[in-house]
């Protein structure tokens, strides 16, 4: 990624650090430095991020199989290989996706990657302002809010502190979409972890503008108020509808992330 004079390179971005974990090229030296520091503390981090991306793929496929052709991806980061629009269109070339992120650099590069793709839209906005997102005219032009929409909150709600009311934010998006819509969530957790999880949380608090708040299984389950949880409910990342038993690790809890999908009745 070429450096630009209008970008603050002194502070890592969660979106670009995640891009680095996934092997992407849309990151800067400051992002790579933090990622390497985090991996030094927690060597399994890249595997956890890959498990999260695998969950995203399975969840999108699940939604498409149930007739959903519209996706609202909140806190989307940079749409590297295997992102929502690519997965959805393998099943239905007409699928439409709105990507939303508050990082201007992630938005800039997302728009560059997607080019003139008329079935995708990239919006620079903070997911903590649901009314701005769902009332954006461009979003309304691409998505039909009278038809089911899959609201994606993958690896993002742990960057929303308790004081900002994550449950209220999720509820606002729930109320904006019709019955038959889905909520897809993955979330960092400290359950089943040793001090590595707490150290990782502290690193984000110290180094980035998006401090991390890990939550328990019960806290993540509470985010699905008004949704019917899809089996198997809230589970560790590899356990959510794995394609085969070979995809389930010997110790799924070491993947410090929870995953769940709910359907609005």
C-alpha positions in Angstrom: 0.0 0.0 0.0 1.5 3.3 -1.0 1.8 5.9 1.8 -0.1 9.1 1.5 0.7 12.4 3.2 -2.9 12.9 4.4 -3.0 9.7 6.4 -1.9 9.5 10.1 0.7 6.7 10.1 1.4 7.0 13.8 -1.6 5.0 15.0 -2.6 1.5 13.9 -6.1 0.8 12.5 -8.0 -2.3 13.6 -9.2 -2.8 10.0 -5.7 -2.7 8.6 -4.3 -4.9 11.3 -7.0 -7.4 10.5 -6.1 -7.2 6.8 -2.5 -8.0 7.8 -3.6 -11.1 9.8 -5.4 -12.4 6.8 -2.4 -11.9 4.5 -3.6 -8.8 2.8 -1.5 -5.9 1.4 -3.7 -3.0 2.5 -1.8 -2.0 5.6 1.0 0.2 6.8 4.2 -0.3 8.8 2.5 0.9 12.0 -0.3 -1.7 11.5 2.2 -4.5 10.8 4.3 -3.5 13.9 1.2 -3.8 16.1 0.1 -7.1 14.5 3.6 -8.6 15.0 3.5 -7.4 18.7 0.1 -9.0 19.2 1.2 -12.3 17.5 4.3 -12.3 19.7 1.9 -12.2 22.7 -0.6 -14.7 21.2 0.9 -16.8 18.4 -2.5 -18.3 17.4 -4.0 -14.9 16.4 -3.7 -15.5 12.7 -5.5 -18.9 13.0 -8.2 -17.2 15.1 -8.7 -14.5 12.3 -8.8 -17.3 9.7 -11.4 -19.1 11.7 -13.4 -15.9 11.9 -13.2 -15.5 8.1 -14.3 -19.1 7.6 -17.3 -18.5 9.8 -18.2 -15.4 7.7 -18.2 -17.6 4.6 -20.4 -20.3 6.2 -22.8 -17.7 7.6 -23.2 -15.9 4.2 -23.8 -19.3 2.5 -26.4 -20.1 5.1 -28.2 -16.9 4.5 -28.2 -17.3 0.7 -29.5 -20.8 1.0 -32.5 -19.4 2.9 -33.3 -16.9 0.2 -31.4 -13.8 1.4 -29.9 -11.8 -1.5 -29.1 -8.5 0.4 -26.3 -7.9 2.9 -25.5 -5.0 5.2 -21.9 -5.5 6.4 -21.2 -3.2 9.3 -17.6 -2.5 10.3 -16.6 -4.3 7.1 -12.9 -3.3 7.0 -11.2 -3.9 3.7 -13.0 -6.4 1.4 -10.1 -8.7 0.8 -10.4 -12.1 -0.9 -13.4 -14.2 0.3 -15.5 -11.3 1.5 -19.3 -11.1 1.6 -20.0 -10.1 -2.0 -17.7 -12.8 -3.4 -19.2 -15.6 -1.3 -22.8 -14.5 -1.9 -22.4 -14.2 -5.6 -21.1 -17.7 -6.0 -24.7 -18.8 -5.1 -26.5 -15.9 -6.7 -24.8 -13.4 -9.1 -27.5 -10.9 -8.3 -26.7 -10.5 -4.6 -26.1 -7.0 -3.4 -23.9 -5.8 -0.5 -23.4 -2.6 1.3 -20.1 -2.3 3.2 -20.0 0.2 6.1 -16.9 1.3 7.9 -15.8 4.4 9.8 -12.1 4.2 8.8 -11.6 6.5 5.9 -8.6 4.5 4.7 -10.5 1.3 4.7 -13.3 3.0 2.8 -10.9 4.5 0.2 -9.3 1.2 -0.5 -12.6 -0.7 -0.5 -13.9 1.6 -3.2 -10.7 1.1 -5.2 -10.9 -2.7 -4.9 -14.6 -2.8 -5.8 -14.3 -0.2 -8.6 -17.5 0.3 -10.6 -19.3 -2.8 -9.2 -23.0 -1.7 -9.3 -24.1 -4.4 -6.9 -21.9 -3.2 -4.0 -21.7 0.1 -2.2 -19.1 1.4 0.4 -20.3 3.9 2.9 -18.1 5.8 5.4 -20.2 5.8 8.5 -20.0 4.7 12.2 -22.2 1.7 12.8 -23.1 3.3 16.2 -25.4 5.6 14.2 -27.9 3.2 12.8 -30.3 5.9 11.6 -27.6 7.5 9.4 -26.7 4.1 7.9 -30.2 2.8 7.1 -31.6 6.2 6.0 -28.6 6.9 3.6 -30.2 7.5 0.2 -27.5 5.4 -1.5 -28.1 2.5 0.9 -31.8 2.7 0.2 -31.2 2.7 -3.5 -29.2 -0.5 -3.4 -31.1 -2.4 -0.7 -34.8 -3.0 -0.5 -35.8 -2.7 3.1 -39.1 -4.5 2.4 -37.2 -7.7 1.6 -35.0 -9.8 4.0 -31.5 -8.4 4.7 -28.6 -10.1 6.5 -27.1 -7.7 8.9 -23.4 -8.6 9.3 -21.6 -7.6 12.5 -18.5 -9.8 12.2 -15.6 -9.1 14.5 -16.8 -5.6 15.1 -19.0 -5.4 18.2 -16.1 -6.0 20.5 -14.9 -2.5 19.4 -18.2 -1.0 20.7 -17.8 -0.3 24.5 -20.6 -1.0 26.9 -21.1 2.8 27.4 -22.2 3.0 23.8 -25.0 0.5 24.3 -24.2 -2.3 21.8 -27.5 -4.0 22.5 -29.4 -0.8 21.6 -27.4 -0.5 18.4 -28.2 -4.0 17.4 -31.8 -3.5 18.2 -32.0 -0.4 16.0 -30.8 -2.4 13.0 -33.2 -5.2 13.9 -36.1 -2.8 13.8 -35.0 -1.4 10.4 -35.2 -4.7 8.6 -38.2 -6.9 7.8 -39.1 -10.4 9.1 -37.0 -13.1 7.6 -33.9 -11.0 7.9 -30.8 -12.4 9.7 -28.2 -11.1 12.2 -24.7 -12.5 11.8 -22.3 -11.9 14.7 -18.8 -13.0 15.7 -17.3 -11.5 18.9 -14.1 -11.8 20.8 -14.4 -13.5 24.2 -12.2 -14.1 27.2 -14.1 -17.2 28.2 -11.9 -20.2 28.2 -8.7 -18.1 27.7 -5.8 -17.3 29.9 -4.1 -13.9 30.3 -3.4 -13.8 26.6 -6.9 -12.5 25.9 -6.6 -9.8 28.5 -3.2 -8.8 27.2 -4.6 -8.5 23.7 -7.5 -6.4 24.9 -5.0 -4.1 26.6 -2.9 -3.8 23.5 -5.8 -2.5 21.5 -6.7 -0.1 24.3 -3.2 1.3 24.3 -2.4 1.4 20.6 -5.6 2.1 18.7 -8.5 4.4 18.6 -10.8 1.4 18.9 -10.3 -0.3 22.3 -11.6 -3.8 22.6 -14.2 -5.1 24.9 -14.4 -8.9 25.2 -17.7 -10.4 26.2 -19.1 -13.6 27.6 -21.4 -16.1 25.8 -24.3 -14.8 27.8 -23.5 -11.2 26.8 -23.3 -12.1 23.2 -26.6 -14.1 23.4 -28.3 -11.0 24.8 -27.5 -9.1 21.6 -30.0 -11.4 19.8 -33.1 -10.1 21.6 -35.9 -10.2 19.0 -34.2 -12.9 16.9 -34.6 -16.6 16.9 -31.1 -18.1 17.3 -30.2 -20.6 14.6 -28.8 -23.9 15.9 -26.2 -24.4 17.4 -26.7 -21.0 19.1 -23.8 -19.1 20.4 -20.6 -21.2 20.1 -16.9 -20.8 19.5 -16.0 -20.0 15.9 -15.2 -23.5 14.6 -18.3 -25.0 16.1 -20.8 -22.9 14.1 -22.1 -25.4 11.4 -18.7 -26.6 10.3 -18.5 -28.0 6.8 -17.0 -31.2 8.2 -15.7 -32.6 11.4 -12.2 -32.1 10.0 -12.8 -28.4 10.3 -13.3 -28.5 14.1 -10.1 -28.1 16.1 -9.2 -30.4 19.0 -9.8 -27.5 21.4 -12.3 -25.0 19.8 -12.2 -22.8 22.9 -8.7 -21.7 22.1 -10.2 -19.8 19.2 -11.2 -16.9 21.3 -14.2 -15.9 19.4 -17.9 -16.6 19.6 -20.2 -16.9 16.6 -24.0 -16.9 16.1 -26.7 -16.3 13.6 -30.3 -15.2 14.4 -33.4 -14.9 12.3 -36.0 -12.2 12.8 -39.4 -13.8 12.9 
